[in-house]
Structure formats: structure tokens, C-alpha cells
């Protein structure tokens, strides 16, 4: 620079954010340190760029002397985005004015002093006194305005003299009148505020009337544009002024989009006001949709709420639509919400839209950003919703923006567990039992099933699941186990894990009852071959039974000779928990007991176990059971029945054959076969249909026996090609007179147990049916109107072949016991009245 000239140094900062920035000018003098400059420094207002950043400039006026030559001028810029200040340097070089030019000017001045004086006068007038009209630049910054965001517009008023100027802002909204919204007069402002060149006036409009601030006057309106203006006037040494007019507005898209803003300037050098206008383009902020929020587990037929957050948009007018897209891509509209009105297309869905209120700090201003939560509530099902997509679709009216978010519905159904079932119904020690549990109403198919006894894992299997009508799955899981007595009271459980369950679900079953049937040995006699009228002992070992309680009855034929119910006689095995005992009776057999069947009947858990011992006295004949030479016997095929007698002379013994209680017919042939050590009595016949199921009896008579020995066989005949297990049923029981009539007779019900049983004790009733065997009858017992379980009923043929007997053992209530016998499609009934509990 030449000494005596003035220039302006500019420092520009562009594309920064936020808009707060600091400029400092520092002069570094050679050998004298640095000086912070404040005089001659000016600034522009931050200007908003299209991308939301800002730009600002700072100016320094320099009028150097020769002493300033070599000085360094520094512009320091501070901003939050930089860790350290940015420093820009300028080294000043000052020179003397050109000598030749000075000489020329001096010559001209010397040559025409008068002309110079006149020219100087004209020059001074032109330079300092003549009025210069202002020039207006276009208004910038109005192209990209955001609803309710403060925006900065800029307009340059330049080259005017004198300094006093009046600036007014005018606004014409769509379809409205032009109205003055702001006025500023530099002269009046200077009178009020001294020599300050910067003025800031904020204007608010109230409905009640005009509001003035200083010299600003506002007309009434329903809603005003929020405006503030910062005019900055700078004046050169020639008294030419420039005004940087910065206008801050907060536009409303509904009111101000498309409005025309006018800057009007009035100056003494103008014949009339000049103005410049711009069209305001106000835009909204489009919404941002976050992912649809839903529970971690969506369960079948349990209410669920889907939430779609709609954030960061303005202005508020918005429509929300929820749709369902099936696996085939077919869209179905469920509901819509539009500016406060909800339209439900499917009543299974409900909707709620909530505005998420934002908490503002005291120093923050409301930016009018909206935050919505759209909530749709439904009752999902596996059939209707699993695999379907739910869509939240929005339309923002101000921006025209359409957006959507989707979620795929994964519906779970928690498994339901039925009670544990056991099989078989009666459980036995050491025999395999199967526990089963029906697991149903679950989805998806992957399922974890474990069975436990206490904490012990059991072997198990689970069926392949199948779907029902509701599209839910169903399966059965089974565990097998061989229980022992030590397992009684133990808990067995089925534990199911599934992705629909936070914790496994289980169902338990307690083993309460267990049976071990007694192992009954053969009856032993001591001595092995008893003698007539000499003491003998019959004994039987009963082993490995549970529970402890059982009833032991000894019979001579059909007569009870001993009852043993003492549980103390049982001994427990400490390892297995099973019980064992021995039962014995003392007898003195007589000659009448020869050939008699002695029975041991054990009743355990309502089930009877029998052992028989045919009494064979020393020195008397041994009669064997009847046998048939054909097995199985068939209709029309000849057969021979034989009964062998050992240990006697043919002179001392005879035999008689009978069919039922009747003598044999003529077509049947009876023979006697005598061997060295035995005699065999034979009966030959060709059976017909009338012989099927009949009892054939051989009466053996000995000279030393007061009564005959009776042996019986029941024929079951087969047609050719048929099969039958146990074609013949031999009988060898105590002799007893039979009915001579050969017809069926049902006797009255008898009480076998003592006449006054104690409460809670089992009672045994029996009914004898003469002239019919078990195979050709159907027998049932009932307690009043309730049938008695078949497991408590024992049906058997009589030892003498004269018929059969039906017994029932149970714990009775007050009422009438009924017995029904159905023979040849004819039902006969017998009743027994239990009169008073405490005695029958």
C-alpha cells in the first residue's frame, strides 16, 4: 500500500455450524509486541447456506504510515468445531507515493490555481455533499425455509448519502392484503440510541391491536410473521453509506409458504421509495419412521400391541395407515388415522395415537418438531397371523413424503400339558409301566421334552406332532419305567421347554399305589403221605408281595376251615421292600378226606390266588383226572374218556359214568381196562352239539370209602377248522351229591365272611348256580345302581361238577346287592339286603 491510502482487509469463514463464531484482529509490530484491534473492525451477520451451515465475514480498515511497513496483521477465528483457533496472517508493505505523479499534480496546481480552487470546490461538493440514492441488492436466503425454524435473509443497501434512511418490511400472504410488518428509521434510532450503528428490534403481533416497539408499527392480523431485523450501516470518509440489512424470520408453512416479502427503502435522494421483493418458499420436515416395536414373544390369542415411532417431522398434519400382508403378498387395510380421525376397517384391531411430549431445557426454544407413537392392538392367532407382515404406512401432507415400516409376525403358542396318564391301570413291581402326557396347542413344532423321577432323567419318546383345525400342534410324550416299592411316594414329572416359554412348563404325578402279586408255592404236607386219623401239617410259602395286607383262607372242599388275616406274620425285605410269609394248618385227616381237595385261597388287592392239595391217605386208591384221547375234541369224531385208578384191586372198586347228573345214553360205551398196577375206566362216544359244554362225571366207588370219588371233565367241541385254547377242562374235586333234575337252579346269595364284619373290612358274598358251568353263563354284581368292578368278582366251576359259583369281595355301603345270571339269553336276579352297617 502507499502511505496515506485506506483499504479494507476481509476475513471470510464459510460452511460452519453452529452459527456462533468469533473473529479477532491482532497487529504484530516489529519490536513492540502485539495489539488487539477493535477500531475499524466490522462484521456481517451469519448467513444460512442451503445445507444448513453458515457463512460470515469480518472486515478491517487500514490507513497505514511508513512506520507500519513490515507489520503483520492476523485474523484469529474461534469455533466449536475446531480444537484450536485458526490464524490467517497478512504482512503489510508501505511505500511512498509515486514522485512523478506528485510533480505532475504540483505542476497542474501551480499552473491553474484558480481552476484548482474551482475544481476543488466542485470536487468537495460531489464527494461530500451531493446526495446519492441508495441501491438495493436482491434478497437472499428465502429459497429454502423450514417450517417454524428461524431463517436469516440478507439484503444490501449501498451507495447512499446522506446517512439517514428508512427501511420498512412488507408482507403479502396468499390471497391477502399487503401489510407493513416492520419499520426502522436510522435517524430516529440514532437519536434514541446515540452513535450505535447496530440496532435490533423484535416485533410481536397481538390480536388485541397494534403493538409498537420504538418506531415500529404493526397492523392487526390473525397471526403474524415473527420478524427481527439487524441493520448495520457503515460510512466511508466520503460520507457514502452502506447498510447490511439482516432479517430473521420464523415462517409458518400454512401461512407463509408462497408469501411475498418486500424490503422498501425511503431516502432523501429518492423521489419515491424503492423496493425489492422475494417469494418465501417454506418447507416441512419429513417424518422418520423407526422400526416397529413389539414384544419379545407374541403368543397365540393373547393381546399384543405393535408400536411404530414416527419422529422429527413438522408441521403436524399426517396420515397413518396399518396394513396386513399375507404370505401371498395380498395387502389388507386394517385401519387408518388422519388428523385426529380413526377409521377401523376390521373390528379385531384397535388403534391409539400418542404424541410423545418432549422435555425442553430452560435455555432451549421449542422447535415445533412432532413425535408420534402409533399403537395398534390385536389378538394374534397362529392360523391367521403367523408369517404375515404388518405394515405402518405414513403420508406427510406438507412434504408429500410417504414412508413405511414392516415387521413379520412370528406367533408362538405356549404348550398346554394334560395330566399324566399311567398304563397299565394297575401297576406291578418290576413290570414296565408307561407314563404319557398329551402336549397340545403349541407352535412352532420344535419342542423339548424330558421326563424325571425326582432328579433322575428317564428314557422317553415323543410322537410326531400333528396340526389340528386351529393350526396348533398336538403330540404325546411317553416315558417307560419299572417301578419298585422304594418308588412309592416319588414324584414323576414331564418337563416341556419351548421358545414360547420363559421357563419350562411341567406337570407331575405321584406314584401312590403299587402291587407285587404274591408268589405262592405248592402246598406241602408233612408227612408227605399222611395216614388216616393221624396229625398232618399243610403249609404254603407266600413270597414277594406288596402291599402288606392279604387274606388267607383254607378250605376243605367248599368249607372254610381256617382264616388268617394277621399282617404281623409278614416279614419285609429291607432291600426290595417286599413282604413274605408262610401259612400252615394242622389237620387230622379221616377216611372221608381221601380224595378231598384242600384249598388255600389268598386274597391280595382284590385278586384271588389259589393252590390245591388232593388228600391221598396211605393205603387207599389214587384216582387220576379224566383224560381225553383226542385234543381238541370235535363234532362227529369219536373220542374216549379215561379215568385211571392206582393202588387197588379190581375186586374192590367199581365206576359209574354220568352226563351232568344223568346216566349215560345207550350210544355211549363204558369199559374197564385192568392192568398190573392200575385199573382204567373208559367211556367211548361220538359227540354231538348237545354234548358241547356238558360235564362228564366218573364216580369211583371203593369198598373202604363211605362215599364215591367224583372226577369231572367238561367237553368243548370244535367244528372242523376251528381252534380253541383248552379244549377240555378236567375237574377233580370233592364228591358231593348233585341235583337229579339236570336243570339250572340259582340259589340265594350267601355271606361267606363272618356275620358281623368290622367297618372298612372286605365282605365276600357268593351265589351258587346248579346245572350250569361258568363257560355258558354271564354273571354280574352291582351295589345298588352301581356295577361292581369285574376285578372284584371270581367265577369258577364247583368241585363236584354240579354247577358253578360266583363270588364278589368288596367293601359295601348301605344298600341292596344284586346278582344277575344270564343263561341261554334268560336273566335271573338274586338280591341281598345289607341291613345295618356293623352287621349283615
Residue, then its C-alpha position, 0 to 999 in steps of 0.5 A: x500500500x502507499x502511505x496515506x491510502x485506506x483499504x479494507x482487509x476481509x476475513x471470510x469463514x464459510x460452511x460452519x455450524x453452529x452459527x456462533x463464531x468469533x473473529x479477532x484482529x491482532x497487529x504484530x509490530x516489529x519490536x513492540x509486541x502485539x495489539x488487539x484491534x477493535x477500531x475499524x473492525x466490522x462484521x456481517x451477520x451469519x448467513x444460512x447456506x442451503x445445507x444448513x451451515x453458515x457463512x460470515x465475514x469480518x472486515x478491517x480498515x487500514x490507513x497505514x504510515x511508513x512506520x507500519x511497513x513490515x507489520x503483520x496483521x492476523x485474523x484469529x477465528x474461534x469455533x466449536x468445531x475446531x480444537x484450536x483457533x485458526x490464524x490467517x496472517x497478512x504482512x503489510x508493505x508501505x511505500x511512498x507515493x509515486x514522485x512523478x505523479x506528485x510533480x505532475x499534480x504540483x505542476x497542474x496546481x501551480x499552473x491553474x490555481x484558480x481552476x484548482x480552487x474551482x475544481x476543488x470546490x466542485x470536487x468537495x461538493x460531489x464527494x461530500x455533499x451531493x446526495x446519492x440514492x441508495x441501491x438495493x441488492x436482491x434478497x437472499x436466503x428465502x429459497x429454502x425455509x423450514x417450517x417454524x425454524x428461524x431463517x436469516x435473509x440478507x439484503x444490501x443497501x449501498x451507495x447512499x448519502x446522506x446517512x439517514x434512511x428508512x427501511x420498512x418490511x412488507x408482507x403479502x400472504x396468499x390471497x391477502x392484503x399487503x401489510x407493513x410488518x416492520x419499520x426502522x428509521x436510522x435517524x430516529x434510532x440514532x437519536x434514541x440510541x446515540x452513535x450505535x450503528x447496530x440496532x435490533x428490534x423484535x416485533x410481536x403481533x397481538x390480536x388485541x391491536x397494534x403493538x409498537x416497539x420504538x418506531x415500529x408499527x404493526x397492523x392487526x392480523x390473525x397471526x403474524x410473521x415473527x420478524x427481527x431485523x439487524x441493520x448495520x450501516x457503515x460510512x466511508x470518509x466520503x460520507x457514502x453509506x452502506x447498510x447490511x440489512x439482516x432479517x430473521x424470520x420464523x415462517x409458518x408453512x400454512x401461512x407463509x409458504x408462497x408469501x411475498x416479502x418486500x424490503x422498501x427503502x425511503x431516502x432523501x435522494x429518492x423521489x419515491x421509495x424503492x423496493x425489492x421483493x422475494x417469494x418465501x418458499x417454506x418447507x416441512x420436515x419429513x417424518x422418520x419412521x423407526x422400526x416397529x416395536x413389539x414384544x419379545x414373544x407374541x403368543x397365540x390369542x393373547x393381546x399384543x400391541x405393535x408400536x411404530x415411532x414416527x419422529x422429527x417431522x413438522x408441521x403436524x398434519x399426517x396420515x397413518x395407515x396399518x396394513x396386513x400382508x399375507x404370505x401371498x403378498x395380498x395387502x389388507x387395510x386394517x385401519x387408518x388415522x388422519x388428523x385426529x380421525x380413526x377409521x377401523x376397517x376390521x373390528x379385531x384391531x384397535x388403534x391409539x395415537x400418542x404424541x410423545x411430549x418432549x422435555x425442553x431445557x430452560x435455555x432451549x426454544x421449542x422447535x415445533x418438531x412432532x413425535x408420534x407413537x402409533x399403537x395398534x392392538x390385536x389378538x394374534x392367532x397362529x392360523x391367521x397371523x403367523x408369517x404375515x407382515x404388518x405394515x405402518x404406512x405414513x403420508x406427510x401432507x406438507x412434504x408429500x413424503x410417504x414412508x413405511x415400516x414392516x415387521x413379520x409376525x412370528x406367533x408362538x403358542x405356549x404348550x398346554x400339558x394334560x395330566x399324566x396318564x399311567x398304563x397299565x391301570x394297575x401297576x406291578x413291581x418290576x413290570x414296565x409301566x408307561x407314563x404319557x402326557x398329551x402336549x397340545x396347542x403349541x407352535x412352532x413344532x420344535x419342542x423339548x421334552x424330558x421326563x424325571x423321577x425326582x432328579x433322575x432323567x428317564x428314557x422317553x419318546x415323543x410322537x410326531x406332532x400333528x396340526x389340528x383345525x386351529x393350526x396348533x400342534x398336538x403330540x404325546x410324550x411317553x416315558x417307560x419305567x419299572x417301578x419298585x416299592x422304594x418308588x412309592x411316594x416319588x414324584x414323576x414329572x414331564x418337563x416341556x421347554x419351548x421358545x414360547x416359554x420363559x421357563x419350562x412348563x411341567x406337570x407331575x404325578x405321584x406314584x401312590x399305589x403299587x402291587x407285587x402279586x404274591x408268589x405262592x408255592x405248592x402246598x406241602x404236607x408233612x408227612x408227605x403221605x399222611x395216614x388216616x386219623x393221624x396229625x398232618x401239617x399243610x403249609x404254603x410259602x407266600x413270597x414277594x408281595x406288596x402291599x402288606x395286607x392279604x387274606x388267607x383262607x383254607x378250605x376243605x372242599x367248599x368249607x372254610x376251615x381256617x382264616x388268617x388275616x394277621x399282617x404281623x406274620x409278614x416279614x419285609x425285605x429291607x432291600x426290595x421292600x417286599x413282604x413274605x410269609x408262610x401259612x400252615x394248618x394242622x389237620x387230622x385227616x379221616x377216611x372221608x378226606x381221601x380224595x378231598x381237595x384242600x384249598x388255600x385261597x389268598x386274597x391280595x388287592x382284590x385278586x384271588x390266588x389259589x393252590x390245591x392239595x388232593x388228600x391221598x391217605x396211605x393205603x387207599x386208591x389214587x384216582x387220576x383226572x379224566x383224560x381225553x384221547x383226542x385234543x381238541x375234541x370235535x363234532x362227529x369224531x369219536x373220542x374216549x374218556x379215561x379215568x385211571x385208578x392206582x393202588x387197588x384191586x379190581x375186586x374192590x372198586x367199581x365206576x359209574x359214568x354220568x352226563x351232568x347228573x344223568x346216566x349215560x345214553x345207550x350210544x355211549x360205551x363204558x369199559x374197564x381196562x385192568x392192568x398190573x398196577x392200575x385199573x382204567x375206566x373208559x367211556x367211548x362216544x361220538x359227540x354231538x352239539x348237545x354234548x358241547x359244554x356238558x360235564x362228564x362225571x366218573x364216580x369211583x366207588x371203593x369198598x373202604x370209602x363211605x362215599x364215591x370219588x367224583x372226577x369231572x371233565x367238561x367237553x368243548x367241541x370244535x367244528x372242523x377248522x376251528x381252534x380253541x385254547x383248552x379244549x377240555x377242562x378236567x375237574x377233580x374235586x370233592x364228591x358231593x351229591x348233585x341235583x337229579x333234575x339236570x336243570x339250572x337252579x340259582x340259589x340265594x346269595x350267601x355271606x361267606x365272611x363272618x356275620x358281623x364284619x368290622x367297618x372298612x373290612x372286605x365282605x365276600x358274598x357268593x351265589x351258587x348256580x346248579x346245572x350250569x358251568x361258568x363257560x355258558x353263563x354271564x354273571x354280574x354284581x352291582x351295589x345298588x345302581x352301581x356295577x361292581x368292578x369285574x376285578x372284584x368278582x371270581x367265577x369258577x366251576x364247583x368241585x363236584x361238577x354240579x354247577x358253578x359259583x360266583x363270588x364278589x369281595x368288596x367293601x359295601x355301603x348301605x344298600x341292596x346287592x344284586x346278582x344277575x345270571x344270564x343263561x341261554x339269553x334268560x336273566x335271573x336276579x338274586x338280591x341281598x339286603x345289607x341291613x345295618x352297617x356293623x352287621x349283615 
